[in-house]
């Protein structure tokens, strides 16, 4: 240390306390891998007596010691943190959830009950035994108001959340509500809070779309909405969701619900419920949309699919036209990504459009659809392709301006035994709509793409294609040969003037094999002059 400079032990108390608060903020903001094994409070108090005294008087240091370090530290930290807000993680049994969940929950609950008026962020997961702990948690923390509660995340709660929760007092500061596999009634006080985030997964709350829409009508400040219903949501409850025809969304005399602050909406359930909800809510054109439509209740007849497409035009196509009012080129999104429905069902398709050209458009628009399976689910089904073709034909923003195409769909082709002509196969149909394409990125499965690239020039031209990325594919010799041949024969590439292109197609391979041998990462193929 340079002569004349004071040591750290002589720093003013205010400076030391400020440093301590800064370290707490840094620790809270750090990614889990960078967290210290011990919180700052337990480290800084050991430096010297003076720092120990300052640490005891810096209440911010002690908040994160409430819970994760045993009952004694919880007792001390509740006092040393004074009246600062508390963020609590309460977990029954083992979990992979966030770090620093409360230890020794049964003995800590009486202490936390006395300080529950300080709770700001509360996470409770009762997935694992002992299940009796749920009753203790509800009794300790949810039978009286929580005036400072801002965020609540509940998972696997069997206790019915109703109008008597929190003694019937609406949590006036609650902004974020996340529920997973919980039971709630439509008149629960939590749904009357000024929520900005509502995330509901596998929770039997509403019995009709009208009930759900009524709940949304009381949340004018909502910014993010997620609703996911699976086969397990209602099976174990005697509260079936009321059936609804797909055409109910076309009702002309519908009451619209305005959500002017909505930034993202994400839904997964039966198609008829999603389109009905979407037809009744109004939100900004910049709102990101992600919906996964299960078509189990929709017959596979062509008339039913046509009927669905008409409804999709109303609830989604019209929104995209409002977001991208210019139908010219360029307009809409720049990137299109294909995947299996929920990354699992090859018969269905999920398409994500992103990188909007216009700031008025959403950052992403995701639409997935899964028709009723009939046993042949190794390949994308005809109904999925019919819906996709309709979208690409009638919604200009989904094709105008697309320069990047990504596919992680491992069944985007027809049954090889079906004898489908090349021009009618999925890849050929898709590429027909995106002549502005500059790059294709294919992961896991390339079947069907080489044939589509070779499809004759009169029906398919890709004059701007300059890059092909292939990842995770185990090539047979025939597949590799076919790909090389198709690259050399890409229609239209010979017509691109040299000043606009170096007339090369970059091929990037990553984690690919040929006959069990790892292939080189990069090769660049030049087209013939």
Phi, psi and omega in degrees: 000136180295144180298139176092345179274134181290150177281168182295337182284348181254005178298148177302149182302319181298321180293315180299315180297322178296319178298318180299316180295322178297317180296324178296315179296319179297320180293319181291327182275345184289151174291154185308324183295339183257005179289142175289154179295328177240148178291159182307324183301319183283345179266311186294329182290347182267355185294309178196172182298322182294315178295326177299316180294318179295320180299317180296334183264358179259095189298330182299334182293334195259350183301316184285356175271357178283103176116299194281356184240025175097167189296322183292317178292326176299316180298313181293317184293326178299325177283315183291332179280358176057236185250024181289153179298150181248138173245116190239138171244114181244121186230134176267112180082201182282152180205157172253018184286200187296162178291165171058046172284163185291131175267154176053054187303312183304322181277337180279333185303317178301323178292317182291328180300321181290339183246016186295341176294348180264352187293126179252317182231123184229125176238128180227128178229116181248042182289322187254159175298159000280129183289339178295341181296332180301317180298320180295320180295314180300315182295321184283323192244345188239015179257006177215161182301150174241084191294336182258003184296124179246331183220131181227126180232111182242135180225134175057050177257117180276335178300131182288124178273114186224198183291346180269353178300144180057034182058027178080007182268124177291127178289102190289344180258357185290122180248325185240125178232118179238122180234132177227120178054055176235164177248126182220147175266161184293339181258020178298142183297335182296328181282356178255004177284160180283066188290142169251341177228127176230115184235109185237121178228126177053046179237116179284085181257301186263150177251000178201161177294332178297319178295319179296315180297325177296321177297317179295328181295340179264009182235065185293342181267005185300132179247331182220130180228126176232128178221121183228125179237127178242180182298338182272351187296313186248351185301324184266010181232143181273052181221068183295145177287133184296134179295153185211129177290150182298332183280356179299334179292344183272000182302124185286336185259052182265148177272124184269141178250126184262125176237079190291344183256003185295128180248337178207141176225133188219118182223145175220112175184196179297143186302319186296329179285318182296312183293328178294318178294314182298328180287346185250001180239146179242129180210169184299150179294340180277357181293127177287137184238133174219111181227140177241113186262117173268125187256028182304323185272003183255122178302153184274006178295152182302323181298322180292319178295320178298320179297318178299317182298323177298318180292319178299322177301319182292311190270337181241311181302318180294323178295318180293325177294326177289325180286326180234078186293339180272115180277003181281189182245124005270151177199145177095220185259160179257338184234136176236132180235130178253143175209169172294159177298123184054030178062017188224319187265107185289337179293333179261176182222139168240125180243129177243123174257137182213180183056067180293141178286323181261138178293346179284345182272164177289153178295330174208154175223115184241129180225121178240151179211136181228104176293166177299124184285145179239018178105328179264086186243022177278340184234156175299132187276163184298323180296321177298318179292325178297315179295316181298316178299319180298316180298311184292335180277324190253348181245093187304325184293345180275351180232323180295125177089358179291120178243340181238129177237124180241134177230124172242016179278120184264022176211031184275062178198169180265166176301121181304336181277353185280345178068033180284134180298150183305316184293344180258001180281155187307312182297318179297319179296317183296311185294340179297334186266354187233066181292345180275004186300134178248332181215146175236131178238115183243128180242140171078316187213123183251001185302134180096331182290314179304318178297321180294322180293332181275351183304137192302151191297334183289339181249346184209122175230135177232068188292342184257358184293123182228359182210137176228116177256132179231128182226140173068027182255134174260098185285141160273166180298320180296319180295318180294317178298318179297322179294316179298319180294320182291325179297319179292339187248021181303120184299137173089346185293331181291341185271357182280122180299145183301325182293341179264350184196149174276006175059040175237151175241116180279129177248118180248121178252138179219124180057038177255156179227151174232111183061034179085000181254132180296137184265157179296156185290319189221137172217140179244124182255130178264136176281156181289146174285000000 
